[in-house]
Amino acid sequence: MRRSGDILLEICVDDLAGIEAAMKGGAGRVELCSALPLGGLTPSFGLMNLAATFDIVCNAMIRPRAGDFVYSEEELDVMLADIAAARSAGLAGVVLGASLPDGRLDRFALETLVKAADDLDLTLHRAFDLVPDIAEAVELAVTLGFSRILTSGRAKSAAEGLDGLKQAMTAARGRISIMPGSGIDHRSVGAVRALGVTEVHASCSAPAETPPERIAVFGFASPSARRTDPAKVASLRKALDA
C-alpha cells in the first residue's frame, strides 16, 4: 500500500508480463500500451480487458499511430472508440494528447476527447513536450480537467529537462500533477525527486531474450526488443523511498 507522502511510481508496459513485473517491483500504477519502442500506442481491447483484472491501477494509452500528434477527424473517431473500449474494459483512466502543426496543444481535439473520457482519470502525454509555451499548455491542461501531465520538460530525458519541469511545476501551482518521465532510473531519479514531484513515470526495461534465429529471420520479433524488469522497478522504487 502506498503511504502518505510517497512518490507514486508509474510503469509503462505493453504486455501482461509487464504488468506482473511492475507489480512485483512495487509500482503503483501502470500505463498500458502496445508498441513501446514507438513511444506507446493504444493497447488491444483484449489486453485492456485482462489488465483490468490485475490488482493495480491501469491507464490505457490512446494513440492510434506512431509519429506526430496532429490527428485527422477519422483518427479522432478511432481515439473516441478506443476511449469507449477502455471504459468498457473497466480501466481507471486514459492517457492522451493532440497537437496543432505548430506544436501547440489542439484545444478542439482535446475537448472532444476529454468529453468522451469524462468519467475516467486523465493524463496528458508527451505531446506536451512539443509545445512552444509551457505555461500556456499547463493552463489549458488544467482548464480541460487533466489529472496530470507526463513530460520530460521538453528535453530528450527528464534529467536534461529539469528547467522545463520546474517551469511546468511553477505554472501548475499545485492544480495539476507534473509527472516527469523519459530516461528515469534509480541513478537519475534523485534530481527529479528533488523538484517535489508526487509521481514519476518510467519504463524500467531491459533487453529481452534473443529470439530464435528463424523467428528473427522472418521478422516476427525484433532483436532489440525490451521487457519490463522487476528488479529495475524495485531499484527505482527503493531510490524513490530513500
C-alpha positions in Angstrom: 0.0 0.0 0.0 1.3 3.5 -0.9 2.0 5.6 2.2 1.1 9.2 2.5 3.9 11.3 1.2 5.3 8.5 -1.1 6.0 9.3 -4.7 3.8 7.2 -6.9 5.7 5.1 -9.5 4.0 4.6 -12.8 5.5 2.0 -15.2 4.7 1.8 -18.9 4.1 -1.7 -20.2 2.9 -3.4 -23.3 2.0 -6.9 -22.2 0.7 -8.9 -19.3 4.2 -9.9 -18.2 5.0 -6.2 -17.9 2.0 -5.7 -15.6 3.2 -8.5 -13.4 6.8 -7.2 -13.4 5.6 -3.7 -12.5 3.5 -5.0 -9.6 6.4 -7.3 -8.3 8.8 -4.3 -8.3 6.4 -2.1 -6.4 4.8 0.2 -9.0 1.6 2.0 -8.0 0.1 2.4 -11.5 0.6 1.1 -15.0 0.4 2.9 -18.3 -0.9 0.2 -20.6 0.3 0.4 -24.2 1.2 -1.5 -27.3 4.4 -0.9 -29.3 6.5 0.7 -26.6 9.5 1.0 -29.0 7.4 3.5 -30.9 6.6 5.5 -27.7 3.5 3.6 -27.0 0.3 3.0 -29.0 -3.2 2.0 -28.0 -3.3 -1.5 -26.5 -5.7 -4.1 -27.8 -9.2 -4.5 -26.3 -8.2 -8.0 -25.2 -5.2 -6.6 -23.3 -7.3 -3.9 -21.7 -9.8 -6.4 -20.5 -7.2 -8.7 -18.9 -5.3 -5.8 -17.4 -8.4 -4.7 -15.6 -8.4 -8.0 -13.6 -5.0 -7.1 -12.0 -4.8 -5.5 -8.6 -3.1 -2.3 -9.9 -4.4 0.9 -11.4 -4.2 0.7 -15.2 -4.5 3.7 -17.6 -4.6 3.0 -21.3 -2.6 4.9 -23.9 -4.9 6.4 -26.5 -2.7 6.9 -29.6 -3.8 5.5 -32.9 -0.4 5.6 -34.7 3.2 6.4 -34.4 4.6 9.8 -35.4 3.2 13.2 -34.5 0.1 14.1 -32.6 -1.7 16.0 -35.3 -4.9 14.0 -35.9 -7.5 13.9 -38.6 -11.2 13.7 -37.9 -11.1 10.0 -38.8 -8.2 9.4 -36.3 -10.1 11.2 -33.6 -13.0 8.9 -34.3 -10.7 5.9 -33.7 -9.5 7.5 -30.4 -13.1 8.0 -29.3 -13.8 4.4 -29.9 -10.6 3.4 -28.0 -11.7 5.5 -25.0 -15.0 3.7 -25.0 -13.1 0.4 -25.1 -11.0 1.4 -22.1 -14.1 2.3 -20.2 -15.9 -0.9 -21.2 -12.9 -2.9 -20.0 -13.0 -1.3 -16.6 -9.7 0.6 -16.7 -9.2 3.5 -14.4 -8.1 6.1 -17.0 -6.7 7.0 -20.3 -3.5 8.8 -21.5 -3.8 11.0 -24.5 -2.8 14.2 -26.3 -3.2 16.1 -29.5 -1.2 18.9 -31.2 -1.6 21.6 -33.8 1.0 21.6 -36.6 3.0 24.3 -34.7 3.2 22.2 -31.6 0.6 23.9 -29.5 -2.0 21.7 -27.9 -5.1 21.2 -30.1 -7.8 22.5 -27.8 -10.7 21.4 -30.0 -9.4 17.8 -30.3 -8.6 17.6 -26.6 -12.0 19.0 -25.7 -13.6 16.3 -27.8 -11.5 13.5 -26.3 -11.8 14.7 -22.7 -15.6 15.0 -23.0 -15.7 11.3 -24.1 -13.5 10.4 -21.1 -15.3 12.5 -18.5 -15.6 9.6 -16.0 -12.0 8.4 -16.4 -8.7 9.5 -14.9 -6.9 11.7 -17.5 -3.2 12.0 -18.2 -1.9 14.4 -20.9 1.0 12.6 -22.5 4.3 13.9 -24.0 2.6 15.8 -26.8 3.2 18.4 -24.1 6.9 18.2 -24.8 6.4 19.8 -28.3 4.6 22.9 -27.0 6.3 26.3 -27.6 4.9 27.8 -24.4 4.9 25.7 -21.2 2.7 28.0 -19.1 0.1 28.3 -21.8 -0.1 24.5 -22.2 -0.3 23.8 -18.5 -3.2 26.3 -18.2 -5.1 24.5 -20.9 -4.5 21.1 -19.3 -5.8 22.5 -16.0 -8.9 24.0 -17.7 -9.7 20.8 -19.5 -9.5 18.8 -16.3 -6.4 16.6 -16.7 -5.1 15.0 -13.5 -1.5 15.1 -14.6 0.9 16.0 -17.4 3.6 13.4 -18.4 6.6 15.4 -19.5 10.4 15.3 -19.8 10.5 19.1 -19.6 10.7 19.4 -23.4 14.1 17.6 -23.4 15.1 14.2 -24.6 15.2 13.0 -21.0 13.8 14.2 -17.7 17.3 14.6 -16.3 18.1 17.0 -19.2 14.8 18.8 -18.9 14.9 19.9 -15.2 14.4 23.6 -16.1 11.4 22.8 -18.2 10.0 20.6 -15.4 10.5 23.5 -12.9 8.7 25.9 -15.3 5.8 23.4 -15.6 5.5 23.0 -11.8 5.6 26.8 -11.3 2.8 27.2 -13.8 0.8 24.3 -12.3 0.8 25.9 -8.8 -0.4 22.6 -7.4 -3.5 22.5 -9.5 -2.3 19.6 -11.7 0.4 17.0 -11.1 3.6 17.3 -13.2 4.8 13.7 -13.7 8.4 13.5 -15.0 9.2 10.7 -17.4 11.8 9.6 -20.0 15.1 8.0 -19.1 14.4 7.9 -15.4 16.1 5.1 -13.4 17.5 4.7 -9.9 20.6 6.6 -10.8 18.9 9.7 -12.3 15.7 10.0 -10.2 17.3 11.9 -7.3 17.4 15.2 -9.3 13.8 14.7 -10.4 12.6 13.8 -6.9 14.2 17.0 -5.5 11.7 19.0 -7.5 9.0 17.9 -5.1 7.0 15.8 -7.6 4.3 13.4 -6.4 4.6 10.8 -9.2 7.2 9.6 -11.6 6.9 7.6 -14.9 9.5 5.1 -16.2 9.8 2.0 -18.3 12.4 0.1 -16.2 13.0 -2.2 -19.2 15.9 -4.5 -20.1 16.8 -6.3 -23.3 14.5 -9.3 -23.9 15.9 -12.7 -24.6 17.3 -13.1 -28.1 14.6 -14.6 -30.3 15.3 -17.9 -32.1 17.1 -17.3 -35.4 14.1 -18.5 -37.5 11.8 -16.1 -35.7 14.1 -13.2 -36.2 14.7 -14.1 -39.9 11.0 -13.8 -40.7 10.8 -10.6 -38.8 8.4 -11.9 -36.2 10.5 -10.5 -33.3 13.0 -7.7 -33.0 16.5 -8.4 -31.8 16.3 -5.1 -29.9 13.1 -5.9 -28.1 12.9 -5.0 -24.4 10.8 -6.2 -21.4 9.8 -4.7 -18.1 12.4 -5.8 -15.5 11.0 -6.2 -12.0 14.5 -5.7 -10.5 14.8 -2.3 -12.2 11.3 -1.4 -11.0 12.3 -2.4 -7.4 15.6 -0.4 -7.7 13.7 2.7 -8.8 11.1 2.2 -6.1 13.9 1.9 -3.5 15.6 5.1 -4.8 12.3 7.0 -4.6 11.8 5.9 -1.0 15.4 6.7 0.1 
